[in-house]
Amino acid sequence: MSNEPLAVHPLTFVRQSRGWGKAEFARLMQAHGKSLGILLATNRTTVWKWEQGQEPDSDAQRVLADLLRIPCEQARGKGWPYWLPVWEVTALTAPWTETGTDEALSDLVESGRTDRRGFLTITGAALTGLATSWVEAPSAFASALNGDRVTDTMVSTIEQRIATLRTLDDQLGGVRLLEQARGDLALITGLLNSGRCTDTTRIRLYALAARVSHLTGWMAYDAGLRSAGQRYYVGALRSARTAGDDAFGAFVLAEMGVHVSEAGRTAERVVLISTAISHAPRGLSPSAQSFLHLHKAEALSRDGNHQQAGQALNRAAFLWERRTAGEKPDWLDWFGEAQLKSTEGKVLLRSGQVQRATSALEVSVRQAAPRDRSVRSSRLAEARLAGGDLEGALDAANHGVELLEGKVGSVRALEQLKKFSARLEPHPSVPAVREFHERLRALAVEH
């Protein structure tokens, strides 16, 4: 299981989704076991231990599987806790056709608000298999469904709404805008399901669905809803494939890697970004190629391969210098020097080059939009602390707190600041450290 701060055991999700408290669940287990001729001594403490990582014995798992109507053979084959019914995602099983994409988008609109409480639901073979499916999937279009006509003006209006939403996200963070993004995705999905339009308009709608699904997933991730964010990203990948936009599909695969690497599954991120680069369109612009190689540098760095990470970083910088005016796709209009310096700083810091990392991160924070500054301030604080500059580290961290106290809403930024806070344990008697801890605690309570 993931060790990320928001992670909760899958059994907790199963129990809470059915409205069972720990004590009630324990009584249900005892009663159901008795009906099967299995005597269990399950109590509230037993359930707590299971949700803290202790594996139930075979009798308890047999009773639970029967209670949840899951075949015992299936439970034994998958092993604890992976047989629990939390990993079913329609977008992974639906066919890679227009109908399959419609099904996946409809499922997102209906259930995308459900987050598996912070643990990643798409990992391992399911995740790498998704990347392979994206490569092999056909782009299929069927005739428009009966319904009202979808005009070019309607689609253009939605496109403008999404562009505005992306800009607001940079300023305010995903927490405050997530519901609006979900509403836009529901609108587009409704048009796809019931609207009457030309094939050209329909392709534009699928391309829009890809953009909005990705943006919604990004906002969910920024709000700390990791599982929901993944599901939206899968919807984006499918929609991009249906629209024939493999450049955006490669972008989404790269973004999906961020989720898994932050959950400690660094090798899976390397697979995702390698797939994205290998199968991206040949005519991809230099700036888009730079973006992908920058993700490769970060993936390799997190996986401990610092030499290859440095090579990928140099490749990203070289490609960025080759860019020309107006060649960036619309989904990369936010990408620039600040992002390059941010990744450069992280890669250098992990390889032990503290001074160079600090310089790069200072540039990144200075040039970033408010929400990104709130996240990167903690990274800069970490670098300065590693260089022995406690005062400078606290200055950077307090800047991040100040942004979150104001207009920025980002659970991700708050979690990064908490991680930095733990690094201050060797300095408990420093007044400025105590003040920072108090300020961060007050912020955590508000959020």
Secondary structure as GFF3:
##gff-version 3
##sequence-region A 1 447
A	DSSP	alpha_helix	10	17	.	.	.	ID=ss1
A	DSSP	alpha_helix	22	35	.	.	.	ID=ss2
A	DSSP	alpha_helix	44	51	.	.	.	ID=ss3
A	DSSP	alpha_helix	58	67	.	.	.	ID=ss4
A	DSSP	alpha_helix	72	78	.	.	.	ID=ss5
A	DSSP	alpha_helix	90	93	.	.	.	ID=ss6
A	DSSP	alpha_helix	98	111	.	.	.	ID=ss7
A	DSSP	alpha_helix	124	136	.	.	.	ID=ss8
A	DSSP	alpha_helix	152	172	.	.	.	ID=ss9
A	DSSP	three_ten_helix	174	176	.	.	.	ID=ss10
A	DSSP	alpha_helix	178	194	.	.	.	ID=ss11
A	DSSP	alpha_helix	199	222	.	.	.	ID=ss12
A	DSSP	alpha_helix	226	242	.	.	.	ID=ss13
A	DSSP	alpha_helix	246	262	.	.	.	ID=ss14
A	DSSP	alpha_helix	266	279	.	.	.	ID=ss15
A	DSSP	alpha_helix	286	302	.	.	.	ID=ss16
A	DSSP	alpha_helix	306	321	.	.	.	ID=ss17
A	DSSP	three_ten_helix	330	332	.	.	.	ID=ss18
A	DSSP	alpha_helix	337	350	.	.	.	ID=ss19
A	DSSP	alpha_helix	354	367	.	.	.	ID=ss20
A	DSSP	alpha_helix	370	386	.	.	.	ID=ss21
A	DSSP	alpha_helix	390	405	.	.	.	ID=ss22
A	DSSP	alpha_helix	411	422	.	.	.	ID=ss23
A	DSSP	alpha_helix	431	446	.	.	.	ID=ss24
###
